[in-house]
């Protein structure tokens, strides 16, 4: 059965390639289904992703396979086997052991029926979960073990990063900013994984504010917000964070067309706490980089 699933998912991975080419063509003509050219809404709000997540958060049948849905995978769950292998090769042996020994993370790799592939020492696993573990490893490298008393995530997806970080660090408060239906889905995923909801603090995206926090993170989401909304997060959240880790896909270059209507890197240098720019590794997009502050030298 495992071999059959692996062959099936590997075939789907091959089919991903022409789909990615088609998406690039759609982006060239500015087709709104793929990403936002509207300067007043985020990329995810302008697509069918938003309405699909609303369905998934309330419909158990849709929830069972939501991570294979076409519209969902335009925004999330698009880490294929080849990219997953790059993240895998960057994991330490300890990180790999954590992946296979932690039941909540193992469960996360199955929730929503994502595409799973065979990786050495890990077995069948979602490459998206491998990426979450890699981000966790990066946070430990940059900030050590004790940053996690209070964490804020801008753009929580389905809560995968939350679950992985809660398993790897001692976190007492995890505030999440996202669309209401996404927050509802996150709670559903966290419960299904076996992780406790008690640490989660739901936040209003229309009034982004956190008095203070140990760490703010964002996996691309902040960089996909229009400038007007970015400004609210800068003033209400980012400036109040002792540490920051933002994976960005806009603001420095504009090969993908995402930087229009967003803050430039030079502007962010004047608005955010003093930060360092790191390369994204592995590089997943031509405009990508990482903003970090409050880290260990």
Legacy VTK file of the C-alpha trace (Angstrom):
# vtk DataFile Version 3.0
C-alpha trace
ASCII
DATASET POLYDATA
POINTS 297 float
0.000 0.000 0.000
2.796 2.433 0.900
4.581 1.666 -2.378
1.382 2.285 -4.345
0.831 5.618 -2.575
4.426 6.637 -3.234
4.127 5.823 -6.965
0.809 7.661 -7.152
2.161 10.771 -5.457
5.332 10.665 -7.543
3.182 10.679 -10.695
1.293 13.689 -9.357
4.614 15.413 -8.759
5.508 15.001 -12.434
2.152 16.481 -13.368
2.970 19.496 -11.185
5.538 20.745 -13.687
3.204 21.753 -16.531
0.850 23.200 -13.921
3.627 25.452 -12.599
4.425 26.580 -16.156
0.749 27.380 -16.711
0.638 29.392 -13.490
3.659 31.431 -14.603
1.908 32.226 -17.872
-1.186 33.293 -15.988
0.913 35.581 -13.813
2.412 37.229 -16.883
-1.047 38.330 -18.057
-1.965 39.414 -14.522
-4.680 36.787 -13.962
-6.111 37.454 -10.512
-6.814 33.805 -9.733
-3.120 33.171 -9.110
-2.033 36.209 -7.128
-3.273 39.650 -6.317
-2.665 42.747 -8.406
-5.159 44.623 -6.241
-3.327 47.037 -3.947
-6.043 46.848 -1.271
-6.126 43.103 -0.529
-3.610 40.340 0.101
-2.810 37.660 -2.472
-4.839 35.028 -0.635
-7.924 37.241 -0.299
-8.114 37.839 -4.042
-8.308 34.173 -5.025
-10.692 31.230 -4.698
-8.494 30.103 -1.810
-10.449 32.260 0.638
-13.879 30.810 -0.152
-12.500 27.272 -0.221
-10.946 27.648 3.244
-14.289 28.856 4.556
-15.845 25.623 3.287
-13.066 23.456 4.735
-13.292 25.058 8.175
-16.961 24.045 8.480
-17.211 20.894 6.354
-15.615 17.692 7.653
-15.760 15.988 4.262
-13.854 18.815 2.554
-11.422 18.911 5.481
-10.320 15.310 4.843
-8.615 16.186 1.536
-8.259 19.996 1.571
-4.486 19.980 1.059
-4.907 18.439 -2.397
-7.365 21.063 -3.651
-6.228 23.065 -6.701
-7.169 26.491 -5.352
-5.642 25.752 -1.968
-2.381 24.677 -3.530
-2.025 27.982 -5.406
-1.437 29.688 -2.051
-0.198 26.849 0.195
0.836 23.199 0.011
2.921 23.626 -3.148
6.219 22.241 -1.842
6.964 19.395 -4.248
9.298 16.442 -3.789
12.321 18.155 -5.354
12.033 21.204 -3.091
11.235 19.002 -0.111
14.460 17.120 -0.767
16.433 20.384 -0.622
14.925 21.165 2.788
15.567 17.583 3.892
19.256 17.859 2.974
19.540 20.977 5.161
18.076 19.288 8.242
20.345 18.160 11.036
20.153 14.570 12.228
18.430 15.793 15.378
15.758 17.601 13.325
15.141 14.433 11.317
14.746 12.386 14.490
12.245 14.920 15.820
10.153 14.553 12.681
9.768 10.809 12.986
9.444 10.584 16.775
6.903 13.316 17.454
3.340 12.053 17.071
1.818 15.523 16.569
4.171 16.281 13.688
3.609 12.832 12.191
-0.144 13.458 12.389
0.310 16.864 10.753
1.836 15.128 7.741
-1.432 13.260 7.156
-4.140 15.821 8.004
-5.938 17.014 4.873
-4.440 14.179 2.767
-1.402 16.101 1.461
0.889 14.620 -1.136
3.477 12.573 0.694
6.742 11.180 -0.602
9.375 8.797 0.660
12.428 10.426 2.239
15.367 8.496 3.700
15.017 7.924 7.471
11.619 9.659 7.463
9.471 7.363 5.362
6.325 8.805 3.738
5.965 12.442 4.767
4.615 15.733 3.450
7.440 17.931 2.092
5.552 20.937 3.497
6.101 19.550 6.986
9.800 19.148 6.228
9.885 22.860 5.367
8.187 23.739 8.667
10.815 21.708 10.487
13.568 23.492 8.577
12.157 26.897 9.615
12.064 25.636 13.197
15.708 24.631 12.898
16.588 28.081 11.519
14.826 29.793 14.416
16.809 27.734 16.887
20.049 28.548 15.083
19.320 32.270 15.033
17.590 32.768 18.382
18.465 29.798 20.569
16.019 27.713 22.595
14.331 30.249 24.834
12.591 32.712 22.514
9.228 31.041 22.549
7.383 32.415 25.561
5.302 34.541 23.200
5.215 34.138 19.422
3.219 35.997 16.762
2.675 34.588 13.294
1.383 36.805 10.492
-0.348 34.529 8.008
-0.837 31.199 9.748
-1.826 29.042 6.753
-3.408 25.933 8.267
-1.382 26.055 11.479
1.405 23.738 10.404
4.230 25.987 11.514
2.426 26.540 14.806
2.228 22.797 15.523
5.882 22.197 14.660
7.131 25.107 16.771
4.914 24.130 19.708
6.516 20.682 19.637
10.079 21.994 19.378
9.952 24.925 21.815
8.261 25.821 25.062
5.666 28.337 23.907
3.108 29.845 26.268
1.338 32.178 23.854
1.035 31.924 20.061
-0.883 34.827 18.504
-2.147 34.335 14.936
-3.189 36.950 12.390
-5.136 35.749 9.372
-8.578 35.671 7.796
-11.308 34.450 10.206
-11.905 31.282 8.165
-8.174 30.526 8.168
-8.043 30.906 11.944
-11.003 28.515 12.240
-9.184 26.012 10.019
-6.032 26.383 12.116
-7.912 25.442 15.276
-9.333 22.416 13.484
-5.895 21.269 12.332
-4.268 21.854 15.716
-6.927 19.752 17.448
-6.633 17.006 14.807
-2.858 16.896 15.299
-3.236 16.334 19.046
-1.673 19.683 19.968
-3.398 21.880 22.561
-5.352 24.958 21.495
-4.679 26.665 24.805
-1.622 28.554 23.599
-3.433 30.051 20.579
-4.510 33.672 20.670
-6.818 34.658 17.798
-6.151 38.185 16.526
-8.190 40.608 14.442
-6.500 41.272 11.093
-8.385 44.555 10.841
-6.723 45.855 14.013
-3.229 44.355 14.115
-1.777 44.996 17.548
0.359 43.115 20.059
1.729 45.010 23.035
4.962 43.025 23.066
6.226 39.603 22.051
9.426 37.615 22.030
9.300 36.704 18.336
7.259 37.590 15.258
7.437 35.325 12.212
5.916 35.311 8.757
6.428 32.784 5.986
5.886 35.122 2.987
2.504 36.452 4.207
3.656 39.893 5.398
5.446 40.508 2.099
2.255 39.700 0.164
0.166 42.328 1.965
-0.516 45.699 0.305
1.471 48.619 1.688
-1.470 50.103 3.597
-1.985 46.862 5.533
1.765 46.285 5.932
1.922 49.676 7.624
-0.612 48.581 10.238
1.422 45.471 11.056
4.651 47.455 11.240
3.221 49.904 13.762
1.055 47.483 15.745
3.090 44.272 15.736
6.582 44.279 14.211
7.918 47.277 16.103
6.786 45.647 19.357
8.675 42.400 18.760
12.086 41.781 20.329
12.958 39.372 17.534
11.774 38.940 13.984
11.997 36.355 11.212
10.233 37.319 7.980
10.580 35.264 4.801
9.937 37.804 2.052
8.984 37.578 -1.614
8.596 41.273 -2.428
10.344 44.587 -1.865
13.868 43.988 -3.125
13.451 42.924 -6.762
10.312 42.415 -8.834
10.833 39.508 -11.205
7.536 37.937 -10.120
5.486 41.144 -10.170
4.671 40.891 -6.463
6.473 44.040 -5.333
4.001 46.490 -6.796
2.093 48.253 -4.021
4.335 46.802 -1.272
7.039 48.441 0.853
10.501 48.300 -0.669
13.430 46.908 1.295
14.896 50.395 1.590
11.627 51.683 3.045
11.463 48.778 5.489
14.958 49.640 6.752
13.551 52.965 7.939
10.396 51.487 9.483
11.390 48.219 11.176
13.808 47.509 14.034
17.380 47.349 12.742
17.579 44.090 10.805
19.885 41.906 8.750
19.019 40.586 5.304
19.809 36.911 4.778
19.498 34.832 1.619
16.606 32.397 1.507
18.030 28.882 1.509
16.994 27.038 -0.495
15.911 29.864 -2.784
12.265 29.246 -3.724
11.589 32.400 -5.753
13.637 35.016 -7.614
12.540 37.839 -5.294
12.941 35.974 -2.016
15.093 36.837 1.009
14.833 36.784 4.815
14.646 39.698 7.245
15.963 38.953 10.752
16.457 41.039 13.900
17.232 40.330 17.539
19.251 37.244 16.601
22.483 35.861 17.977
25.639 37.204 16.356
LINES 1 298
297 0 1 2 3 4 5 6 7 8 9 10 11 12 13 14 15 16 17 18 19 20 21 22 23 24 25 26 27 28 29 30 31 32 33 34 35 36 37 38 39 40 41 42 43 44 45 46 47 48 49 50 51 52 53 54 55 56 57 58 59 60 61 62 63 64 65 66 67 68 69 70 71 72 73 74 75 76 77 78 79 80 81 82 83 84 85 86 87 88 89 90 91 92 93 94 95 96 97 98 99 100 101 102 103 104 105 106 107 108 109 110 111 112 113 114 115 116 117 118 119 120 121 122 123 124 125 126 127 128 129 130 131 132 133 134 135 136 137 138 139 140 141 142 143 144 145 146 147 148 149 150 151 152 153 154 155 156 157 158 159 160 161 162 163 164 165 166 167 168 169 170 171 172 173 174 175 176 177 178 179 180 181 182 183 184 185 186 187 188 189 190 191 192 193 194 195 196 197 198 199 200 201 202 203 204 205 206 207 208 209 210 211 212 213 214 215 216 217 218 219 220 221 222 223 224 225 226 227 228 229 230 231 232 233 234 235 236 237 238 239 240 241 242 243 244 245 246 247 248 249 250 251 252 253 254 255 256 257 258 259 260 261 262 263 264 265 266 267 268 269 270 271 272 273 274 275 276 277 278 279 280 281 282 283 284 285 286 287 288 289 290 291 292 293 294 295 296
